[in-house]
Structures are given as structure tokens and as C-alpha cells.
């Protein structure tokens, strides 16, 4: 049951995050800094042993990048949501307070800040990026929405 709920809650929370991201990007509230193809390319190159890119947009493209972008994004969402679900089973208070889910969502921003951004040559917390504050704000907003998605799952579907 735990694995099934981890998968479902992760897909749900990641979908909420992506839906809000699409909505907010259209209104110019957030500013995507990497395309779906580039994110899929980054992920696929991890399996080829290439962990650092001078410029991900000039790294040679690979087959099925967009598919791998979505697949990897949702797998990561399932893993992170599964960890939150573990916390819920261990400490039931985690299922009852929106602020705990939001804080958890925000803490997941460490992955792009300390793994993705440095590996695509933007530096830790986008220190090398021209539009650093836009990237940071976009990351925080998206990951807050991931936490909101986790809370909505707990509210609507968690037994």
C-alpha cells in the first residue's frame, strides 16, 4: 500500500507543480530557465557518465529527450513524495498541517540548486546566471507548489 500511495501521491504532487508552473509561466510570474528537451538531455547524459555541461543547450541532443524529461521529473516526484509519506506514517502530524508540506516542498529545492544548476554551469544557487533571482524565485515557487500538491493529496486521498 505504501508503494502504491507513494507513486500516486508523487504523480499527483508533480502534476500540481507542473500545472501551476504552466499557468504561472504564461502570466510571466515564473521564468523557466531550461527547456524540457534540455532537462531530458541532462538526465540522459547522467547515464552516459557526463555530469557537467558547459552549456546544456549546445550539448548534442539525444533521442526522446522530452519523454525522459517528464519520466525523470515524475520519478523524482514519486521518490520525494514517498519520503514525505514515510514521515506521515512515522509522525502523523505531517498529514495535518499545510505548512509542513509547504516547508518540505521548499526544502526539495536543494536538488536543482546544488545538483542541476551547477552541472549545467549556472553554479550553486544559480550564482553564475544573469537572471539569478528569476531562477531562484521560479525554483522556490515551483517547489512550494510541489509541497501544496503533497498537502492536497494528504487532504483528499490519504486514508
Buried (B, 14 or more C-beta within 10 A) or exposed (E): EEEEBBBBBBBBBBEBBBEBBEEBBEEEEBEBBBBBBBBBBBBBBEEEEEEEBEEBEEBEEBEEBBEBBBEBBBBBBBEBBBBBBEBBEEEEEBBEEBEBBBEBBBEBBEBBBEEBBBBBEBEEBBEEBEEBEBBBBBBBBBBBBBBBBBBBBBEEEBE
